[in-house]
Amino acid sequence: MTTETSGARRRPSGGDGAPQIREGLVAWLSEEVGAPVEIGALRRTSVGFSRENWVFDATWGGERHELIARRDPVGSVLDTDREVETAVLAAMASTDVPVPNLRWIDLEGKRLGRPAIVMDVVPGVCEIYVLNSARPLEQRVAIAREMYSHLARIHQVDWRAFGLDEVLTDPGADAALAALDDWEAQLHEVQLDPEPELAYVIAWLREHAPRSTRTVLVHGDFKPGNLLLQGDAVSAVLDWETAHLGDPHEDLGWVTNPLRYGDHRIADAWEPHDILALWSEITGWEVDEAAVQWWRVLANVKLAVIVLRGLGEFVGGRLDRMYHSPVRLYSMLLHQIGA
């Protein structure tokens, strides 16, 4: 989940740790496969906003495998549950939504020092601004339809049949208030100073919270930057760490949020109403425009809280990106609610 930063970076306490990661992976994988494992090229692709990503080659039994280890970082802009993420990934593997193959899980952090998972590397490339790339317009629109059709399919997943109700809470008709309660609690946890603008917007959200008519699996951070493309087709939907049960309008508000138009919109060719129309066409469900607007406002509250968490983590020396007070978000939020 991306946020606004200054671009200034420093190494968080704990260092890079590549030798320790290599040693830990050798021991972990050798035990899992029951044979000696050789780790070849190992590189940290990014610090990540919420996870460390280590891409590596592993060979056992004469076969080479391209894998990625995702480890909890020292500091993060998100507070997520690894048990939930892995349960959702395992469930999605049985659907027509493409996801990475989950190999091994260490929820206790015994293998690499912190909780981690190992997955197969999926062929494909991540293009954050693919919809506004140099490709021909017709091709970009086709890619957009391909991408957002997967969002509709996620919402159609039978989460009960996959047992996700055992690890996820169904908020029922109060999905909006449940989400608002969660993000307000996170705000109180991370704020370093009073945030009167956010308090005002949260009060407005509480007064206007919509009732939900259905519970679906919500991705929570659906965007081109969390997809892999192979040609014009989506080869994988990534980053399920914020997945939860809730109102489908939450994801619809996220992908049609004006702040994120650069990711999701092709001017005059693929507009927010096109996303909503495609979603409705595939799911057969009507879009509640008022609910979408409410969730757009909450989307920017979420982003503000994420930035404030990042600020606190940077100040505490646990994160290597500098964050600033999200004043631009406050202005947009007040405009969104007509204040």
C-alpha positions in Angstrom: 0.0 0.0 0.0 1.7 3.2 -1.1 1.7 6.5 0.6 3.3 9.9 0.1 6.9 10.3 1.3 9.7 12.8 0.9 12.0 10.3 -0.8 14.6 10.7 2.0 15.8 7.3 3.2 18.0 5.8 5.9 18.7 2.2 6.9 16.5 1.2 9.8 18.1 -0.4 12.8 18.8 -4.1 12.2 20.8 -3.7 9.0 20.4 -5.6 5.8 21.1 -9.0 7.2 21.7 -10.9 3.9 24.2 -13.4 5.3 21.8 -14.3 8.1 18.9 -14.5 5.7 20.8 -16.9 3.4 21.8 -19.1 6.4 18.2 -19.1 7.6 16.8 -20.0 4.2 19.2 -22.9 3.7 18.3 -24.5 7.1 14.6 -23.8 6.6 14.2 -25.1 3.1 16.5 -28.1 3.7 14.2 -29.2 6.5 11.0 -28.6 4.5 12.1 -30.6 1.4 14.1 -33.2 3.3 17.2 -32.7 1.2 20.2 -30.3 1.1 19.3 -27.0 -0.5 21.7 -24.6 -2.2 20.8 -20.9 -2.3 22.1 -19.1 -5.3 21.5 -15.4 -6.1 19.9 -13.6 -3.1 18.8 -10.0 -3.3 16.5 -7.7 -1.4 14.3 -6.1 -4.0 13.0 -3.4 -1.7 12.5 -2.4 1.9 8.8 -2.4 1.2 6.1 -0.3 2.9 5.0 -3.3 5.0 7.3 -6.3 4.2 10.9 -7.1 3.3 11.1 -8.9 -0.1 14.0 -11.3 -0.7 14.2 -12.9 -4.1 16.5 -16.0 -4.5 17.3 -19.2 -6.4 17.1 -22.5 -4.6 18.2 -25.8 -5.9 17.4 -29.3 -4.5 17.0 -32.7 -6.1 18.7 -31.3 -9.2 15.9 -28.7 -9.8 16.2 -25.0 -9.6 13.4 -22.9 -8.2 12.8 -19.2 -8.3 11.4 -18.1 -4.9 10.6 -15.0 -2.8 10.7 -14.7 0.9 8.6 -12.0 2.5 9.6 -11.1 6.0 8.1 -8.7 8.5 10.3 -5.6 8.6 11.7 -3.9 11.7 9.1 -1.1 11.2 6.0 -0.9 9.0 3.3 1.5 7.9 0.8 -1.3 8.3 -0.2 -3.5 11.2 -1.3 -6.8 9.6 -1.9 -10.4 10.6 0.3 -13.0 8.8 -2.1 -15.9 9.7 -4.9 -14.1 7.9 -2.7 -13.3 4.9 -1.6 -16.9 4.5 -5.1 -18.3 5.0 -6.4 -16.0 2.2 -3.6 -16.9 -0.1 -4.3 -20.6 0.4 -8.0 -20.1 -0.3 -7.4 -18.0 -3.4 -5.2 -20.7 -4.9 -8.4 -22.7 -5.6 -10.2 -19.9 -7.4 -9.8 -18.4 -10.9 -8.0 -15.4 -9.4 -4.3 -15.9 -10.0 -2.1 -15.7 -6.9 1.4 -16.7 -6.0 1.9 -20.3 -4.9 2.5 -20.3 -1.2 5.3 -22.8 -0.2 6.1 -22.4 3.5 5.0 -20.3 6.5 6.8 -19.3 9.6 4.4 -17.3 11.8 6.6 -17.4 14.9 9.7 -15.9 13.2 11.9 -18.8 14.2 13.5 -19.3 10.7 14.5 -15.7 9.6 14.2 -13.9 12.9 10.8 -12.4 12.1 7.6 -13.9 10.7 8.1 -14.8 7.1 6.5 -16.7 4.1 8.1 -18.3 1.1 6.3 -18.3 -2.3 7.1 -19.1 -5.9 8.1 -16.2 -8.1 5.3 -15.6 -10.6 6.3 -14.7 -14.2 5.3 -11.2 -15.1 6.1 -7.5 -14.5 4.6 -4.9 -12.2 3.8 -1.7 -13.9 2.3 0.8 -11.5 1.3 3.3 -14.2 0.6 0.8 -17.0 -2.8 2.4 -17.7 -1.1 5.7 -18.6 2.0 4.1 -20.3 3.0 4.6 -23.9 0.9 1.6 -25.1 -1.8 2.3 -27.6 -5.1 3.5 -26.0 -7.1 0.4 -27.1 -4.5 -1.9 -25.5 -4.5 0.1 -22.2 -8.3 0.0 -22.0 -8.2 -3.8 -22.6 -5.7 -4.2 -19.8 -7.9 -2.1 -17.5 -10.8 -4.3 -18.2 -8.7 -7.4 -17.5 -7.4 -6.0 -14.3 -10.7 -4.9 -12.8 -12.5 -8.0 -13.8 -10.3 -9.7 -11.2 -11.6 -7.3 -8.5 -15.1 -8.4 -9.3 -14.1 -12.1 -9.1 -12.5 -11.6 -5.7 -15.8 -10.2 -4.4 -17.6 -13.3 -5.8 -15.4 -15.8 -4.0 -17.4 -18.1 -1.7 -15.4 -17.3 1.5 -17.5 -19.5 3.7 -16.8 -22.6 1.4 -13.1 -22.0 1.9 -13.4 -21.7 5.7 -12.3 -18.1 5.8 -14.9 -17.4 8.3 -12.7 -19.3 10.8 -9.9 -16.6 10.5 -11.9 -13.5 9.4 -14.7 -11.7 11.1 -17.9 -11.0 9.2 -18.9 -7.4 10.2 -22.4 -7.9 8.6 -24.4 -4.8 7.9 -22.1 -2.7 10.1 -19.0 -3.1 7.8 -18.6 0.6 7.5 -18.7 1.3 11.2 -16.4 -1.6 11.9 -13.8 -0.3 9.4 -14.2 3.2 10.8 -13.7 2.0 14.4 -10.6 0.1 13.3 -8.9 3.1 11.6 -9.9 5.5 14.3 -8.2 3.2 16.9 -5.1 3.0 14.7 -5.1 6.8 14.5 -5.1 7.1 18.3 -2.3 4.5 18.4 0.1 6.3 16.0 -0.6 10.0 16.2 2.2 12.1 17.7 0.1 15.2 17.9 -3.7 16.1 17.9 -5.2 15.7 14.4 -8.3 17.9 14.5 -9.0 17.6 10.8 -9.1 13.8 11.0 -11.3 13.9 14.1 -13.8 16.2 12.2 -13.9 13.9 9.2 -14.2 10.8 11.3 -17.2 12.4 13.1 -18.8 13.0 9.6 -18.1 9.4 8.6 -19.7 8.1 11.7 -22.8 10.2 11.1 -23.2 9.1 7.5 -22.0 5.4 7.6 -23.9 3.3 5.1 -25.4 -0.1 5.9 -23.9 -3.1 4.0 -26.2 -5.4 2.1 -23.6 -8.2 1.5 -20.3 -9.4 2.9 -17.5 -10.3 0.5 -13.8 -10.9 0.6 -12.2 -7.4 0.3 -8.7 -7.2 -1.1 -8.0 -3.9 0.7 -5.3 -2.5 -1.6 -6.3 -3.4 -5.2 -4.2 -1.4 -7.8 -2.0 -2.0 -10.8 1.1 -1.8 -8.5 -0.2 -5.0 -6.7 -0.7 -6.9 -10.0 1.7 -8.7 -12.3 1.2 -8.6 -16.0 2.4 -11.2 -18.6 1.7 -9.5 -21.9 -1.8 -8.0 -21.5 -3.0 -10.6 -19.0 -2.9 -10.5 -15.2 -0.5 -13.3 -14.0 -0.9 -12.6 -10.3 -2.8 -10.5 -7.8 -0.3 -9.7 -5.0 -0.3 -8.3 -1.5 -3.1 -9.9 0.4 -2.0 -8.7 3.8 -4.9 -6.3 4.1 -7.6 -8.7 2.9 -10.7 -9.0 5.2 -14.4 -9.5 5.1 -16.5 -6.4 4.4 -18.5 -4.4 2.0 -17.5 -4.6 -1.7 -18.0 -0.8 -1.9 -14.8 -0.5 0.2 -12.6 -1.8 -2.7 -14.7 0.2 -5.2 -14.1 3.4 -3.2 -10.4 2.6 -3.0 -10.0 2.2 -6.8 -12.1 5.2 -7.7 -10.5 7.5 -5.1 -9.5 10.8 -6.9 -6.2 10.8 -5.1 -5.3 7.6 -7.0 -6.5 8.5 -10.4 -3.0 8.2 -11.8 -3.0 4.5 -11.0 -6.6 3.6 -12.0 -7.8 6.0 -14.6 -7.3 6.7 -18.4 -8.6 10.2 -19.0 -11.8 10.1 -21.2 -11.4 6.4 -21.9 -11.4 4.5 -18.6 -13.1 6.6 -15.9 -14.3 5.6 -12.4 -17.8 5.0 -13.8 -16.3 2.5 -16.2 -14.8 0.5 -13.3 -18.1 0.5 -11.5 -20.1 -0.5 -14.6 -17.7 -3.4 -15.3 -17.9 -4.6 -11.7 -21.7 -4.5 -11.8 -21.8 -6.3 -15.2 -19.6 -9.2 -13.9 -21.1 -9.5 -10.4 -24.7 -8.8 -11.3 -24.9 -6.5 -8.3 -26.0 -2.8 -8.3 -23.5 -0.1 -7.2 -24.6 2.2 -4.4 -23.0 5.5 -5.4 -23.5 7.1 -2.0 -21.7 4.1 -0.4 -18.9 4.3 -2.8 -18.4 8.0 -2.0 -18.4 7.3 1.8 -15.7 4.6 1.2 -13.7 7.1 -0.9 -13.6 9.4 2.1 -12.5 6.6 4.4 -9.9 5.6 1.9 -8.1 8.9 2.4 -8.5 8.7 6.2 -6.7 5.3 5.9 -4.0 6.8 3.8 -3.6 9.6 6.3 -3.3 7.1 9.2 -0.7 5.1 7.2 1.4 8.2 6.6 1.2 9.1 10.3 2.2 5.5 11.3 5.1 5.9 8.8 6.1 9.1 10.5 6.1 7.5 13.9 8.1 4.5 12.7 10.7 6.8 11.0 11.0 9.0 14.2 11.5 5.8 16.2 14.3 4.6 13.8 12.4 1.5 12.6 11.7 2.7 9.1 14.0 4.0 6.4 11.6 6.4 4.6 10.8 9.9 5.9 7.1 10.7 6.2 5.6 14.2 6.6 2.2 15.2 8.1 -0.4 14.4 5.4 -1.7 18.0 5.0 -2.6 17.5 1.4 -4.9 14.7 2.4 -6.6 16.8 5.0 -7.5 19.4 2.4 -8.9 16.7 0.1 -10.9 15.1 2.9 -12.5 18.3 3.9 -13.4 19.0 0.3 -14.8 15.5 -0.1 -17.3 16.0 2.8 -18.2 19.5 1.7 -16.6 21.2 4.7 
